[in-house]
Amino acid sequence: MISLKYVLRNPLPVLMFLLVFSFPLLLSQVFAQDLASFSKQVTPHTLKNGWTFIIVERPTAPVFAFMTRVNVGSAQEQNGMTGLAHMFEHMAFKGTPRLGTSNYEEEKVALKNLEDAYQSYQQAKFEANADPEIVTERYEHFKHMQKVAGQYVVKNEFGDIIEREGGVSLNAFTGADVTGYFYALPSNKVELFAYLESERFLHPVFREFYKERDVVMEERRLRTESRAIGRLLEQFISTAFIAHPYHHPVIGFASDIQSYTMTDAEAFYRQQYVPSNMVTAIVGDVNAEKIIPLLETYFGRIPEGPKPEPLRSVEPPAIAEKTVVLKDPSQPFYLEGYHKPAVTHQDQPVFDAIDDILTNGRTSRFYRSLVRDKKIAVSAGSYSAYPGEKYPHLWVAYGVPARGVSNATIQNALRDELQRLTTEDVSDEELQKFRTRAKAGLVRALGSNLGLAMYLTDYQMLFGDWRELFKYIERLDSVTKADIRRVAAQTFRESNRVVGMIETEASEPVKTNMNASGGPQ
C-alpha cells in the first residue's frame, strides 16, 4: 500500500502511478489509513498564551512554509467600522518599532500628533453645524502632521528582509471569516521567521495609516464601484443577510473606510489579535524539537489576552424570495443563491458533490446544458461557500448569457438543472467522478508545503482539530444519490432563494461626493 506520508512528500510520481493503475481504488486506500503514518510527522504545540502551532516535518527540500490564520474577518466587525479586518492586514506589513523606521522614538511622537490632528479634524467635520473654515483648517493641519510622520518611514522594509533572505510567496488575505498570512523561507531561516512573525503581531506600528486607508478606498473603487459585478455582489449579499454580519463587505463600506481612525484600528487589533484566536502551521524541513523553543521564546512574548466573544447574531430562516436587479451599460449577468449550513455541517460533502456534478469541467451538467448544447451561456458555475464558510452562508450558481440571450433564459435553464437534482438520481459515473476528483485535488494541494499548511490551519480553526481533514476525506465516500436528492430538495426552494442580475441599460456613471481621504472638497 502507498503510504500517505509518501503521497504528501512525492505527489507527482504517485499521481502518475494512480492515473495508470486503478486510480479510484488506490486513492481510497491512500486515504483510508488511520493517520498513523502522517501523525508521526505532526507535532501540535500550544503556547501558554493560547497560540496553537501545527509543525509538520517534511525534509524533502531545505525549505519550509507557514500559514497563520487569525479567527477574524468582516463578520467580526461592527456597523460603522466595516473594513477594519482588511485594513489591519495592510498594517501588518508596515513594520514594528525596529523595522520600517529611521527613528522610532521621534516617529512615535509624530504618530501621536498625527492621530490627535486627525481626531480633531474628524470631530469638526462631524459637527451638526460644521464650520467649513474650521474643517478646512484642521484638515490642513492633519495633512501637515502626516508629512511630518512620513519622514521617518522606511518603506517595505519588512518585505524586503524576507525577499533578501530567500523568502517567496509573501502575501496575505482577508475574508468574511478569517485573515491569513503566509510565505516560505529556506530552512536555515526558521529563527528569522519566528522573530519577524511574532514581532509584527506583538508590536505593530500603524505608520502610514491614513495613506494606506486611501489605498484601500481606491481598491474598493476598482473592485466594487467601477465594476458592475462588484456593485451587484455587494447589493446581493446585503440583501441575502438581514441580521448576520455576512452582509458586511470585506473591504468595507465607503463611508466607513473614509471615517475609521488609527485609534479604531488599534482597538480592533487589540481585541481580535490575541494568541488564542490564532493558528499557525509550519510545514517543511523543520525539526519540532528544535523549533518549539524558538516559538516559546519569540511568540511566547505576546500577552495572552481574552478570547473574543462569539457572534450572537443568527440569520433567521429565509421565508421569501428576494431579487436584486442592477441596470447598467455592462453585459448581462445572472446569479442566484440559496441559504445553506456552515461547512462544519455533516451535509457539506453533499454540497461539494452537487458543485462537482453541476460545474466541474466540460462533462458537468451546467456546461453541457447551457454552454455546449443550448449555447445560451458563455460560462456557468457555482460556489458553495459565499461569502464565508464558518457560519450558515450561500450556495451560489451563476450564468453569463451569450449574445442576445436574456437573463430569464439563463434562469430557466439553471433551475431546470437544479430541479433535476431533486427529482432524479445522479448517475453512478457522476458520483464516482466526484469522489475521485475531490481526492485527487486534495492530494495535489497537500503536495506543497504551503498547500498543506493552508488545509491544516483551515480545519484546525473550523473544527478545533486538524485531523478533521482526513475525516472529511472519509465522508466523501459516504455521499449517496439519496443524499443529493434530499439536500437539493431542502435547499433549492423558492423561499430560500436570493436572485441577482445585471440588465443591460444605458445609465449615468456612478458618482461619489467625497475624495479618497474623506477630506473637504
Summary of the structure (lengths in Angstrom):
residues: 521
radius of gyration: 25.2
end to end distance: 70.6
largest distance: 78.6
contacts: 1730
relative contact order: 0.16
helix: 51%
strand: 16%
